[in-house]
Amino acid sequence: MLSHDVVWDRLTNVFRQVFDNDNIEITDTMTAADLPEWDSLSHITLVLAVEREFHVKLKAAEVGGLVNVGSFIKLLMARAA
Amino acid sequence: MVSFTSPFFFVFCLTAIFLLRMTSANALVMGALNLVFVASFIPAPLAALPLLGFVCFGYCAIRAARRFQVNAVLILLVAGTVFLFAWLKRYAILSFLPAPNFAYATIGISYILFRILHLVIDCSDGVLEPPPPLAFLNYVFFFPNFVSGPIQRYEDFHAQVSAPLPPVTWLTIHEAFGRLVKGYFFVVVASSAASWIFDHAHSSFYAALSRQDGPATIALFSVSATSYLVFLFTNFAGYMQIVIGVGQLAGFTLPENFNRPFASKNFLDFWARWHITLSNWFKFYLYNPLLKAMASRWGTRAVMPYLGVIGLFVTFLVMGMWHGSTVIYVAYGVFLGVGIAINQLWQVWMTNRLSAPIYHELRERPWYFQVSRGVTLGYFSVAITALWIEPEQANRLFSPFGLTVFATTIVILSALIAIFGTLVDAAFGRMVYDGGGTKDLDPPASGSHMRYLGAIAGCYVVSGAGLTALAFYFTPAEHPYSTAHKLFLLVLAAFTAFLIGALVGAFDKPIAHATSYFGNRREVFLQTWMAFRIFILAGISTIMASAIPEFIYRAF
């Protein structure tokens, strides 16, 4: 299982790439409301980028349930390789 | 069919709250309660068979999905469930198939479909384990959710029934009481008034449409469409307030289905505020997977927004078609799909043209908000014509004359709603459209709490007086009131509206912020407040029972 910090680190890079912004600092409580570009469309881009980075395949309920960064990290800690 | 104003509903809810609390929501007790509630909607045992058959099929599908966990099987199971649903609901597409030759009940089946599909998909994905039979039955038939949602997710329901019930606190009673008063006010008063206006307007609209009188058709169409929207909202959202309130008292937190939809910034935002649990379901199981599949094949940065347009269009087309079994609902779906697609394309186009920061700044401007909200609500109120129009009249609307009326009405209504919205916001301050409920009612960032309180109170007083003035207008001339009597009733109605505001908890947050009553004396405050509320409710009931109803009744 990956540690919180490792996931956080790699996830930060994914966020920066997807939203094309090197200043993004992610936190566990951060939601789509905190990042104007994070809409239902870029959510899917984000999910695909996460799937590539962490070599996982996320299920429908997981994709829909990822409401904040914390839930991303928790899921990836359990599932990622 | 029971109604939620019937004595049965009151007695049932009280019994249910009491029994669930007494037994800590024992599964068998809950099952028995659900059975009694569902049975009250079904005239004979035989009439329940198709519904039971559908639920049994659903359960088998869930177990099969978990056993095989293969996409091919999943597709077969989902298709089978949807087919069975469409056949039982007599969808026009399947009208060539013979139907069961007896009368049967399909109440609640549209929502049961979503609960079952959610379990089938998640069990096939291995994200959920199939529930045991009794837990499954309690989930699909859970009485507060049964008639018209909300569509709760199973893991949420399961977490609540397997944990000890939260204790009844004064805060729970306080909030549930506000919800119940608001819910009944919406359903009994507001939605009846809107439905009265609608009944009168839409028959005149049909007449104007058949004699091809342009201006009259547009005017009456506008009144019918908006009054139906208000009726639909107050009726549906009111019922949601009631069931969520009952759920709270019984110890359950049901998901919210509405979040001030009339404060929507645009059509996309509207769907995050209107029938939320339905939109979320479609987002989980149709929009996301579809977009993901398209994006993993063709998803470059430039193409993504257009894939989004396709995804939204398909999702809203299907969502519209679910609403009813006839061909007009396909048109409804297409119309919603076109609306959402235009909204998404507009955002892409504006972002490309103006650059993201400038577009973002533009969207923050009050005038932009008002125009955008006007177009959103104008478009939606015309879209839901599909929910009420008679087939014969719908054919008339699909003529060159009808379509001109249709398009003109959207433009006129959007403009009127934008103007009306601007006036309301100008009169009461922009914070008002963010207020009026017990939840999400944040005080303004600047300005005093008292001004905020005044603005909300003003809203209630003016609406009370306005409704009464409208009632006067409609009161038949053979029952004239003297000016003094009218004035008295106007003041009385304004005061009653103010008290209703207090009852539903509209002033709670500003008072809380102004006095910090949620400090150490919270319990005492809430108890006093509750006693006061019951006193107000008794007072209003007495007034309504003597003076108001006769007067309102005569008007509406």
Contacts between the chains, C-beta under 8 A, distances in Angstrom:
chain1	res1	chain2	res2	distance
A	36	B	360	6.4
A	37	B	356	7.6
A	40	B	283	6.7
A	40	B	287	7.0
A	40	B	288	7.9
A	40	B	308	7.7
A	41	B	291	7.4
A	41	B	304	6.3
A	41	B	305	6.6
A	41	B	308	4.2
A	41	B	344	8.0
A	42	B	304	7.9
A	43	B	288	7.8
A	44	B	288	6.4
A	44	B	291	4.7
A	44	B	292	5.3
A	44	B	295	5.5
A	45	B	295	6.7
A	45	B	299	6.9
A	45	B	304	6.1
A	47	B	288	8.0
A	47	B	292	6.6
A	48	B	292	6.7
A	48	B	295	5.8
A	48	B	296	5.9
A	48	B	299	6.8
A	59	B	122	7.4
A	59	B	125	3.9
A	59	B	126	7.4
A	59	B	127	5.1
A	60	B	121	5.8
A	60	B	122	7.4
A	60	B	125	6.4
A	60	B	284	5.8
A	60	B	285	5.7
A	60	B	288	6.4
A	60	B	289	5.5
A	61	B	118	7.9
A	61	B	121	7.5
A	61	B	122	4.8
A	61	B	125	6.6
A	61	B	127	4.6
A	61	B	128	7.3
A	61	B	284	6.6
A	62	B	127	6.5
A	63	B	284	7.5
A	63	B	288	5.0
A	63	B	289	7.7
A	63	B	292	6.9
A	64	B	280	7.2
A	64	B	283	6.2
A	64	B	284	3.6
A	64	B	285	7.9
A	64	B	288	5.9
